[in-house]
Amino acid sequence: VGITSDFRAELVTLLTQTWHAGRQSFSVPELETLVGKLGRVGQIFPPIYHVLGQLYASLGYALRQNGRWLYGSNKEYRQLMKEIRRERGESVSSVEQRRVNFAVSVAAKRQHGCDRRYRMPPSFQQELGFLRDIITDDTVELSSHLGALVPRTPEWDAAGDACKSSGGGWSTSLRFWWYWHFPSDVEARARLPSATSKGFICINCLETV
């Protein structure tokens, strides 16, 4: 199963025009729209979740800042938050609970709908670049086997690991093992001084082989 070509084209337009490489700032409503669409891709192509960390972190930060700004600048929002905190943890009647639920709903809409802008940190821009490259590359099929998406009890398991010079894996239930000594150029790049060194290969990448 996979996403439709129309939805992919819509996402390509969003990433190349709205979220283009020169963009420097974002608001919560804008980022929530993007994350929502990428989350839909993740339901079909789970690996995409591995490059959404900075987007989620930035969204969480912006939401907290929106809440602080609204609390300091909006009297009605302060009243809503005080009512929510006053009733929290107390035994309240059904009428009072509905009032609290309404206050929570209104406060959340204010916080999520606030259009204050925040600067995109370098890590956010880098992650967005990775996503743009993946989504716009037609050779990357945003699809998965249905069996890989449906939760179920596995009938067998396997494990693997790697160091800077080699990698291997095994499965006692399937009765196999494998070993691969990495080529000299891969081993040399894995042993570079730091992640900032040109051509460096992270051990985490080698462990996914």
Disulfide bonds with the S-S distance in Angstrom:
none
